[in-house]
Amino acid sequence: MLGGLTKLLRRIALLLVVIIVGLLAFRIYDTQRGPPLEPWHTTSARVTGKALDHADWTDYLKAKTRFSRM
């Protein structure tokens, strides 16, 4: 009885691992087949350090606008 239950639990665990790995592989494939990133996807405003601690949304947008003009 205990051996059969252990065997069943191992099969269920293996099935779950296979499903998770398959979903992960599909997600990786799905992200790679999309369009290439635009420049605005890969840049960020350069607000760092102490300036970031005291910045608000307006400061961030100003920094982003300055950075995108470079």
HTML snippet that shows the backbone in 3Dmol.js (N, CA, C, O; Angstrom):
<script src="https://3Dmol.org/build/3Dmol-min.js"></script>
<div id="view" style="width:600px;height:400px;position:relative"></div>
<script>
const pdb = `
ATOM      1  N   MET A   1       0.815  -1.191   0.000  1.00  0.00           N
ATOM      2  CA  MET A   1       0.000   0.000   0.000  1.00  0.00           C
ATOM      3  C   MET A   1       0.858   1.255   0.000  1.00  0.00           C
ATOM      4  O   MET A   1       0.640   2.156  -0.810  1.00  0.00           O
ATOM      5  N   LEU A   2       1.840   1.321   0.908  1.00  0.00           N
ATOM      6  CA  LEU A   2       2.697   2.494   1.013  1.00  0.00           C
ATOM      7  C   LEU A   2       3.569   2.638  -0.231  1.00  0.00           C
ATOM      8  O   LEU A   2       3.839   3.752  -0.681  1.00  0.00           O
ATOM      9  N   GLY A   3       4.010   1.504  -0.785  1.00  0.00           N
ATOM     10  CA  GLY A   3       4.825   1.549  -2.006  1.00  0.00           C
ATOM     11  C   GLY A   3       4.045   2.096  -3.190  1.00  0.00           C
ATOM     12  O   GLY A   3       4.589   2.845  -4.001  1.00  0.00           O
ATOM     13  N   GLY A   4       2.782   1.729  -3.293  1.00  0.00           N
ATOM     14  CA  GLY A   4       1.941   2.225  -4.381  1.00  0.00           C
ATOM     15  C   GLY A   4       1.678   3.720  -4.257  1.00  0.00           C
ATOM     16  O   GLY A   4       1.646   4.435  -5.258  1.00  0.00           O
ATOM     17  N   LEU A   5       1.490   4.187  -3.031  1.00  0.00           N
ATOM     18  CA  LEU A   5       1.255   5.612  -2.794  1.00  0.00           C
ATOM     19  C   LEU A   5       2.509   6.425  -3.112  1.00  0.00           C
ATOM     20  O   LEU A   5       2.424   7.503  -3.701  1.00  0.00           O
ATOM     21  N   THR A   6       3.664   5.904  -2.722  1.00  0.00           N
ATOM     22  CA  THR A   6       4.929   6.584  -3.017  1.00  0.00           C
ATOM     23  C   THR A   6       5.143   6.673  -4.521  1.00  0.00           C
ATOM     24  O   THR A   6       5.558   7.713  -5.034  1.00  0.00           O
ATOM     25  N   LYS A   7       4.858   5.579  -5.226  1.00  0.00           N
ATOM     26  CA  LYS A   7       5.020   5.559  -6.676  1.00  0.00           C
ATOM     27  C   LYS A   7       4.082   6.577  -7.338  1.00  0.00           C
ATOM     28  O   LYS A   7       4.477   7.268  -8.278  1.00  0.00           O
ATOM     29  N   LEU A   8       2.849   6.666  -6.850  1.00  0.00           N
ATOM     30  CA  LEU A   8       1.884   7.616  -7.386  1.00  0.00           C
ATOM     31  C   LEU A   8       2.338   9.053  -7.133  1.00  0.00           C
ATOM     32  O   LEU A   8       2.248   9.898  -8.024  1.00  0.00           O
ATOM     33  N   LEU A   9       2.823   9.333  -5.931  1.00  0.00           N
ATOM     34  CA  LEU A   9       3.291  10.685  -5.608  1.00  0.00           C
ATOM     35  C   LEU A   9       4.505  11.076  -6.448  1.00  0.00           C
ATOM     36  O   LEU A   9       4.632  12.229  -6.860  1.00  0.00           O
ATOM     37  N   ARG A  10       5.390  10.126  -6.700  1.00  0.00           N
ATOM     38  CA  ARG A  10       6.549  10.410  -7.552  1.00  0.00           C
ATOM     39  C   ARG A  10       6.118  10.732  -8.980  1.00  0.00           C
ATOM     40  O   ARG A  10       6.657  11.646  -9.605  1.00  0.00           O
ATOM     41  N   ARG A  11       5.146   9.981  -9.495  1.00  0.00           N
ATOM     42  CA  ARG A  11       4.656  10.241 -10.851  1.00  0.00           C
ATOM     43  C   ARG A  11       3.979  11.605 -10.941  1.00  0.00           C
ATOM     44  O   ARG A  11       4.145  12.327 -11.923  1.00  0.00           O
ATOM     45  N   ILE A  12       3.221  11.944  -9.917  1.00  0.00           N
ATOM     46  CA  ILE A  12       2.561  13.258  -9.901  1.00  0.00           C
ATOM     47  C   ILE A  12       3.607  14.370  -9.834  1.00  0.00           C
ATOM     48  O   ILE A  12       3.493  15.373 -10.538  1.00  0.00           O
ATOM     49  N   ALA A  13       4.619  14.197  -8.996  1.00  0.00           N
ATOM     50  CA  ALA A  13       5.680  15.192  -8.883  1.00  0.00           C
ATOM     51  C   ALA A  13       6.421  15.340 -10.211  1.00  0.00           C
ATOM     52  O   ALA A  13       6.721  16.456 -10.636  1.00  0.00           O
ATOM     53  N   LEU A  14       6.718  14.214 -10.869  1.00  0.00           N
ATOM     54  CA  LEU A  14       7.395  14.252 -12.156  1.00  0.00           C
ATOM     55  C   LEU A  14       6.533  14.955 -13.204  1.00  0.00           C
ATOM     56  O   LEU A  14       7.034  15.751 -13.997  1.00  0.00           O
ATOM     57  N   LEU A  15       5.252  14.658 -13.201  1.00  0.00           N
ATOM     58  CA  LEU A  15       4.331  15.302 -14.135  1.00  0.00           C
ATOM     59  C   LEU A  15       4.295  16.811 -13.907  1.00  0.00           C
ATOM     60  O   LEU A  15       4.307  17.578 -14.870  1.00  0.00           O
ATOM     61  N   LEU A  16       4.252  17.246 -12.652  1.00  0.00           N
ATOM     62  CA  LEU A  16       4.256  18.668 -12.347  1.00  0.00           C
ATOM     63  C   LEU A  16       5.547  19.341 -12.810  1.00  0.00           C
ATOM     64  O   LEU A  16       5.507  20.449 -13.345  1.00  0.00           O
ATOM     65  N   VAL A  17       6.679  18.690 -12.611  1.00  0.00           N
ATOM     66  CA  VAL A  17       7.961  19.236 -13.058  1.00  0.00           C
ATOM     67  C   VAL A  17       7.975  19.364 -14.578  1.00  0.00           C
ATOM     68  O   VAL A  17       8.423  20.380 -15.109  1.00  0.00           O
ATOM     69  N   VAL A  18       7.490  18.350 -15.275  1.00  0.00           N
ATOM     70  CA  VAL A  18       7.449  18.395 -16.737  1.00  0.00           C
ATOM     71  C   VAL A  18       6.534  19.523 -17.210  1.00  0.00           C
ATOM     72  O   VAL A  18       6.868  20.232 -18.159  1.00  0.00           O
ATOM     73  N   ILE A  19       5.398  19.694 -16.568  1.00  0.00           N
ATOM     74  CA  ILE A  19       4.473  20.769 -16.949  1.00  0.00           C
ATOM     75  C   ILE A  19       5.103  22.137 -16.700  1.00  0.00           C
ATOM     76  O   ILE A  19       5.016  23.018 -17.555  1.00  0.00           O
ATOM     77  N   ILE A  20       5.730  22.326 -15.552  1.00  0.00           N
ATOM     78  CA  ILE A  20       6.354  23.611 -15.224  1.00  0.00           C
ATOM     79  C   ILE A  20       7.484  23.928 -16.199  1.00  0.00           C
ATOM     80  O   ILE A  20       7.587  25.055 -16.684  1.00  0.00           O
ATOM     81  N   VAL A  21       8.331  22.944 -16.488  1.00  0.00           N
ATOM     82  CA  VAL A  21       9.431  23.158 -17.435  1.00  0.00           C
ATOM     83  C   VAL A  21       8.879  23.469 -18.828  1.00  0.00           C
ATOM     84  O   VAL A  21       9.409  24.331 -19.530  1.00  0.00           O
ATOM     85  N   GLY A  22       7.821  22.771 -19.226  1.00  0.00           N
ATOM     86  CA  GLY A  22       7.203  23.036 -20.524  1.00  0.00           C
ATOM     87  C   GLY A  22       6.622  24.440 -20.609  1.00  0.00           C
ATOM     88  O   GLY A  22       6.795  25.123 -21.619  1.00  0.00           O
ATOM     89  N   LEU A  23       5.935  24.874 -19.559  1.00  0.00           N
ATOM     90  CA  LEU A  23       5.388  26.233 -19.544  1.00  0.00           C
ATOM     91  C   LEU A  23       6.494  27.285 -19.569  1.00  0.00           C
ATOM     92  O   LEU A  23       6.371  28.301 -20.254  1.00  0.00           O
ATOM     93  N   LEU A  24       7.556  27.048 -18.836  1.00  0.00           N
ATOM     94  CA  LEU A  24       8.685  27.966 -18.839  1.00  0.00           C
ATOM     95  C   LEU A  24       9.331  28.028 -20.217  1.00  0.00           C
ATOM     96  O   LEU A  24       9.656  29.112 -20.702  1.00  0.00           O
ATOM     97  N   ALA A  25       9.516  26.882 -20.846  1.00  0.00           N
ATOM     98  CA  ALA A  25      10.102  26.855 -22.193  1.00  0.00           C
ATOM     99  C   ALA A  25       9.206  27.585 -23.187  1.00  0.00           C
ATOM    100  O   ALA A  25       9.704  28.321 -24.039  1.00  0.00           O
ATOM    101  N   PHE A  26       7.900  27.394 -23.094  1.00  0.00           N
ATOM    102  CA  PHE A  26       6.991  28.102 -23.991  1.00  0.00           C
ATOM    103  C   PHE A  26       7.043  29.597 -23.753  1.00  0.00           C
ATOM    104  O   PHE A  26       7.012  30.374 -24.707  1.00  0.00           O
ATOM    105  N   ARG A  27       7.120  30.016 -22.495  1.00  0.00           N
ATOM    106  CA  ARG A  27       7.182  31.449 -22.191  1.00  0.00           C
ATOM    107  C   ARG A  27       8.461  32.069 -22.746  1.00  0.00           C
ATOM    108  O   ARG A  27       8.428  33.182 -23.272  1.00  0.00           O
ATOM    109  N   ILE A  28       9.564  31.378 -22.638  1.00  0.00           N
ATOM    110  CA  ILE A  28      10.826  31.870 -23.198  1.00  0.00           C
ATOM    111  C   ILE A  28      10.706  31.988 -24.709  1.00  0.00           C
ATOM    112  O   ILE A  28      11.108  32.998 -25.286  1.00  0.00           O
ATOM    113  N   TYR A  29      10.161  30.972 -25.348  1.00  0.00           N
ATOM    114  CA  TYR A  29       9.963  31.004 -26.794  1.00  0.00           C
ATOM    115  C   TYR A  29       9.053  32.165 -27.189  1.00  0.00           C
ATOM    116  O   TYR A  29       9.334  32.878 -28.152  1.00  0.00           O
ATOM    117  N   ASP A  30       7.976  32.350 -26.454  1.00  0.00           N
ATOM    118  CA  ASP A  30       7.005  33.393 -26.763  1.00  0.00           C
ATOM    119  C   ASP A  30       7.623  34.784 -26.651  1.00  0.00           C
ATOM    120  O   ASP A  30       7.332  35.650 -27.476  1.00  0.00           O
ATOM    121  N   THR A  31       8.472  35.015 -25.648  1.00  0.00           N
ATOM    122  CA  THR A  31       9.093  36.331 -25.515  1.00  0.00           C
ATOM    123  C   THR A  31      10.127  36.583 -26.603  1.00  0.00           C
ATOM    124  O   THR A  31      10.347  37.733 -26.984  1.00  0.00           O
ATOM    125  N   GLN A  32      10.758  35.545 -27.104  1.00  0.00           N
ATOM    126  CA  GLN A  32      11.800  35.716 -28.110  1.00  0.00           C
ATOM    127  C   GLN A  32      11.250  35.932 -29.513  1.00  0.00           C
ATOM    128  O   GLN A  32      11.959  36.463 -30.368  1.00  0.00           O
ATOM    129  N   ARG A  33      10.019  35.540 -29.772  1.00  0.00           N
ATOM    130  CA  ARG A  33       9.481  35.674 -31.118  1.00  0.00           C
ATOM    131  C   ARG A  33       8.774  37.005 -31.342  1.00  0.00           C
ATOM    132  O   ARG A  33       8.259  37.255 -32.432  1.00  0.00           O
ATOM    133  N   GLY A  34       8.744  37.854 -30.336  1.00  0.00           N
ATOM    134  CA  GLY A  34       8.100  39.161 -30.450  1.00  0.00           C
ATOM    135  C   GLY A  34       8.979  40.133 -31.219  1.00  0.00           C
ATOM    136  O   GLY A  34      10.103  39.803 -31.596  1.00  0.00           O
ATOM    137  N   PRO A  35       8.459  41.335 -31.450  1.00  0.00           N
ATOM    138  CA  PRO A  35       9.240  42.346 -32.149  1.00  0.00           C
ATOM    139  C   PRO A  35      10.442  42.777 -31.314  1.00  0.00           C
ATOM    140  O   PRO A  35      10.424  42.641 -30.090  1.00  0.00           O
ATOM    141  N   PRO A  36      11.483  43.294 -31.959  1.00  0.00           N
ATOM    142  CA  PRO A  36      12.648  43.735 -31.200  1.00  0.00           C
ATOM    143  C   PRO A  36      12.300  44.945 -30.321  1.00  0.00           C
ATOM    144  O   PRO A  36      11.338  45.667 -30.585  1.00  0.00           O
ATOM    145  N   LEU A  37      13.087  45.142 -29.295  1.00  0.00           N
ATOM    146  CA  LEU A  37      12.842  46.254 -28.393  1.00  0.00           C
ATOM    147  C   LEU A  37      13.110  47.582 -29.090  1.00  0.00           C
ATOM    148  O   LEU A  37      14.036  47.699 -29.893  1.00  0.00           O
ATOM    149  N   GLU A  38      12.306  48.562 -28.778  1.00  0.00           N
ATOM    150  CA  GLU A  38      12.506  49.924 -29.255  1.00  0.00           C
ATOM    151  C   GLU A  38      13.499  50.611 -28.320  1.00  0.00           C
ATOM    152  O   GLU A  38      13.701  50.152 -27.196  1.00  0.00           O
ATOM    153  N   PRO A  39      14.124  51.706 -28.767  1.00  0.00           N
ATOM    154  CA  PRO A  39      15.078  52.391 -27.879  1.00  0.00           C
ATOM    155  C   PRO A  39      14.479  52.810 -26.533  1.00  0.00           C
ATOM    156  O   PRO A  39      15.173  52.781 -25.517  1.00  0.00           O
ATOM    157  N   TRP A  40      13.211  53.194 -26.513  1.00  0.00           N
ATOM    158  CA  TRP A  40      12.618  53.624 -25.245  1.00  0.00           C
ATOM    159  C   TRP A  40      12.396  52.475 -24.278  1.00  0.00           C
ATOM    160  O   TRP A  40      12.128  52.706 -23.099  1.00  0.00           O
ATOM    161  N   HIS A  41      12.504  51.225 -24.757  1.00  0.00           N
ATOM    162  CA  HIS A  41      12.425  50.080 -23.859  1.00  0.00           C
ATOM    163  C   HIS A  41      13.730  49.886 -23.080  1.00  0.00           C
ATOM    164  O   HIS A  41      13.723  49.349 -21.973  1.00  0.00           O
ATOM    165  N   THR A  42      14.827  50.319 -23.655  1.00  0.00           N
ATOM    166  CA  THR A  42      16.135  49.979 -23.107  1.00  0.00           C
ATOM    167  C   THR A  42      16.824  51.126 -22.387  1.00  0.00           C
ATOM    168  O   THR A  42      17.915  50.931 -21.850  1.00  0.00           O
ATOM    169  N   THR A  43      16.236  52.302 -22.354  1.00  0.00           N
ATOM    170  CA  THR A  43      16.861  53.424 -21.664  1.00  0.00           C
ATOM    171  C   THR A  43      16.052  53.782 -20.427  1.00  0.00           C
ATOM    172  O   THR A  43      14.869  53.456 -20.323  1.00  0.00           O
ATOM    173  N   SER A  44      16.693  54.441 -19.516  1.00  0.00           N
ATOM    174  CA  SER A  44      16.004  54.899 -18.315  1.00  0.00           C
ATOM    175  C   SER A  44      16.547  56.262 -17.934  1.00  0.00           C
ATOM    176  O   SER A  44      17.653  56.638 -18.322  1.00  0.00           O
ATOM    177  N   ALA A  45      15.770  56.984 -17.184  1.00  0.00           N
ATOM    178  CA  ALA A  45      16.226  58.274 -16.694  1.00  0.00           C
ATOM    179  C   ALA A  45      17.358  58.049 -15.714  1.00  0.00           C
ATOM    180  O   ALA A  45      17.337  57.095 -14.937  1.00  0.00           O
ATOM    181  N   ARG A  46      18.324  58.909 -15.749  1.00  0.00           N
ATOM    182  CA  ARG A  46      19.465  58.746 -14.844  1.00  0.00           C
ATOM    183  C   ARG A  46      19.269  59.584 -13.588  1.00  0.00           C
ATOM    184  O   ARG A  46      19.916  60.613 -13.393  1.00  0.00           O
ATOM    185  N   VAL A  47      18.382  59.126 -12.766  1.00  0.00           N
ATOM    186  CA  VAL A  47      18.154  59.732 -11.460  1.00  0.00           C
ATOM    187  C   VAL A  47      18.631  58.697 -10.457  1.00  0.00           C
ATOM    188  O   VAL A  47      17.985  57.667 -10.262  1.00  0.00           O
ATOM    189  N   THR A  48      19.756  58.970  -9.825  1.00  0.00           N
ATOM    190  CA  THR A  48      20.326  57.961  -8.932  1.00  0.00           C
ATOM    191  C   THR A  48      20.730  58.574  -7.601  1.00  0.00           C
ATOM    192  O   THR A  48      20.721  59.792  -7.426  1.00  0.00           O
ATOM    193  N   GLY A  49      21.076  57.721  -6.692  1.00  0.00           N
ATOM    194  CA  GLY A  49      21.635  58.139  -5.412  1.00  0.00           C
ATOM    195  C   GLY A  49      20.713  59.004  -4.592  1.00  0.00           C
ATOM    196  O   GLY A  49      19.513  58.747  -4.494  1.00  0.00           O
ATOM    197  N   LYS A  50      21.291  60.043  -3.998  1.00  0.00           N
ATOM    198  CA  LYS A  50      20.529  60.930  -3.123  1.00  0.00           C
ATOM    199  C   LYS A  50      19.458  61.688  -3.895  1.00  0.00           C
ATOM    200  O   LYS A  50      18.404  62.005  -3.344  1.00  0.00           O
ATOM    201  N   ALA A  51      19.718  61.982  -5.169  1.00  0.00           N
ATOM    202  CA  ALA A  51      18.713  62.677  -5.977  1.00  0.00           C
ATOM    203  C   ALA A  51      17.442  61.831  -6.079  1.00  0.00           C
ATOM    204  O   ALA A  51      16.334  62.367  -6.068  1.00  0.00           O
ATOM    205  N   LEU A  52      17.602  60.530  -6.176  1.00  0.00           N
ATOM    206  CA  LEU A  52      16.444  59.639  -6.266  1.00  0.00           C
ATOM    207  C   LEU A  52      15.655  59.611  -4.962  1.00  0.00           C
ATOM    208  O   LEU A  52      14.429  59.499  -4.977  1.00  0.00           O
ATOM    209  N   ASP A  53      16.348  59.712  -3.849  1.00  0.00           N
ATOM    210  CA  ASP A  53      15.669  59.718  -2.555  1.00  0.00           C
ATOM    211  C   ASP A  53      14.741  60.914  -2.399  1.00  0.00           C
ATOM    212  O   ASP A  53      13.717  60.825  -1.722  1.00  0.00           O
ATOM    213  N   HIS A  54      15.093  62.024  -3.019  1.00  0.00           N
ATOM    214  CA  HIS A  54      14.305  63.250  -2.867  1.00  0.00           C
ATOM    215  C   HIS A  54      13.516  63.599  -4.119  1.00  0.00           C
ATOM    216  O   HIS A  54      12.888  64.657  -4.164  1.00  0.00           O
ATOM    217  N   ALA A  55      13.528  62.758  -5.124  1.00  0.00           N
ATOM    218  CA  ALA A  55      12.843  63.050  -6.386  1.00  0.00           C
ATOM    219  C   ALA A  55      11.385  62.645  -6.307  1.00  0.00           C
ATOM    220  O   ALA A  55      11.012  61.720  -5.585  1.00  0.00           O
ATOM    221  N   ASP A  56      10.577  63.353  -7.060  1.00  0.00           N
ATOM    222  CA  ASP A  56       9.184  62.951  -7.218  1.00  0.00           C
ATOM    223  C   ASP A  56       8.967  62.599  -8.688  1.00  0.00           C
ATOM    224  O   ASP A  56       9.920  62.567  -9.467  1.00  0.00           O
ATOM    225  N   TRP A  57       7.744  62.342  -9.060  1.00  0.00           N
ATOM    226  CA  TRP A  57       7.439  61.910 -10.419  1.00  0.00           C
ATOM    227  C   TRP A  57       7.839  62.971 -11.450  1.00  0.00           C
ATOM    228  O   TRP A  57       8.334  62.633 -12.524  1.00  0.00           O
ATOM    229  N   THR A  58       7.629  64.238 -11.131  1.00  0.00           N
ATOM    230  CA  THR A  58       7.983  65.326 -12.049  1.00  0.00           C
ATOM    231  C   THR A  58       9.487  65.363 -12.285  1.00  0.00           C
ATOM    232  O   THR A  58       9.928  65.538 -13.421  1.00  0.00           O
ATOM    233  N   ASP A  59      10.278  65.201 -11.231  1.00  0.00           N
ATOM    234  CA  ASP A  59      11.737  65.169 -11.382  1.00  0.00           C
ATOM    235  C   ASP A  59      12.172  64.002 -12.266  1.00  0.00           C
ATOM    236  O   ASP A  59      13.067  64.140 -13.100  1.00  0.00           O
ATOM    237  N   TYR A  60      11.538  62.874 -12.074  1.00  0.00           N
ATOM    238  CA  TYR A  60      11.864  61.696 -12.894  1.00  0.00           C
ATOM    239  C   TYR A  60      11.559  61.969 -14.373  1.00  0.00           C
ATOM    240  O   TYR A  60      12.369  61.651 -15.244  1.00  0.00           O
ATOM    241  N   LEU A  61      10.410  62.546 -14.649  1.00  0.00           N
ATOM    242  CA  LEU A  61      10.052  62.838 -16.044  1.00  0.00           C
ATOM    243  C   LEU A  61      11.004  63.850 -16.665  1.00  0.00           C
ATOM    244  O   LEU A  61      11.362  63.721 -17.836  1.00  0.00           O
ATOM    245  N   LYS A  62      11.419  64.859 -15.898  1.00  0.00           N
ATOM    246  CA  LYS A  62      12.392  65.834 -16.408  1.00  0.00           C
ATOM    247  C   LYS A  62      13.717  65.147 -16.750  1.00  0.00           C
ATOM    248  O   LYS A  62      14.295  65.394 -17.808  1.00  0.00           O
ATOM    249  N   ALA A  63      14.188  64.291 -15.856  1.00  0.00           N
ATOM    250  CA  ALA A  63      15.445  63.578 -16.101  1.00  0.00           C
ATOM    251  C   ALA A  63      15.320  62.663 -17.309  1.00  0.00           C
ATOM    252  O   ALA A  63      16.251  62.554 -18.106  1.00  0.00           O
ATOM    253  N   LYS A  64      14.188  62.013 -17.448  1.00  0.00           N
ATOM    254  CA  LYS A  64      13.978  61.119 -18.591  1.00  0.00           C
ATOM    255  C   LYS A  64      13.953  61.909 -19.891  1.00  0.00           C
ATOM    256  O   LYS A  64      14.506  61.461 -20.895  1.00  0.00           O
ATOM    257  N   THR A  65      13.326  63.067 -19.888  1.00  0.00           N
ATOM    258  CA  THR A  65      13.289  63.909 -21.079  1.00  0.00           C
ATOM    259  C   THR A  65      14.694  64.386 -21.436  1.00  0.00           C
ATOM    260  O   THR A  65      15.075  64.369 -22.606  1.00  0.00           O
ATOM    261  N   ARG A  66      15.467  64.814 -20.434  1.00  0.00           N
ATOM    262  CA  ARG A  66      16.851  65.237 -20.690  1.00  0.00           C
ATOM    263  C   ARG A  66      17.671  64.090 -21.272  1.00  0.00           C
ATOM    264  O   ARG A  66      18.447  64.287 -22.207  1.00  0.00           O
ATOM    265  N   PHE A  67      17.496  62.889 -20.715  1.00  0.00           N
ATOM    266  CA  PHE A  67      18.277  61.734 -21.149  1.00  0.00           C
ATOM    267  C   PHE A  67      17.889  61.320 -22.565  1.00  0.00           C
ATOM    268  O   PHE A  67      18.754  60.922 -23.345  1.00  0.00           O
ATOM    269  N   SER A  68      16.621  61.406 -22.909  1.00  0.00           N
ATOM    270  CA  SER A  68      16.202  60.969 -24.231  1.00  0.00           C
ATOM    271  C   SER A  68      16.650  61.924 -25.330  1.00  0.00           C
ATOM    272  O   SER A  68      16.696  61.541 -26.499  1.00  0.00           O
ATOM    273  N   ARG A  69      16.979  63.152 -24.973  1.00  0.00           N
ATOM    274  CA  ARG A  69      17.469  64.110 -25.962  1.00  0.00           C
ATOM    275  C   ARG A  69      18.937  63.905 -26.283  1.00  0.00           C
ATOM    276  O   ARG A  69      19.419  64.414 -27.295  1.00  0.00           O
ATOM    277  N   MET A  70      19.661  63.173 -25.449  1.00  0.00           N
ATOM    278  CA  MET A  70      21.101  62.955 -25.671  1.00  0.00           C
ATOM    279  C   MET A  70      21.358  62.075 -26.850  1.00  0.00           C
ATOM    280  O   MET A  70      22.513  61.794 -27.171  1.00  0.00           O
TER     281      MET A  70
END
`;
const viewer = $3Dmol.createViewer("view");
viewer.addModel(pdb, "pdb");
viewer.setStyle({}, {cartoon: {color: "spectrum"}});
viewer.zoomTo();
viewer.render();
</script>
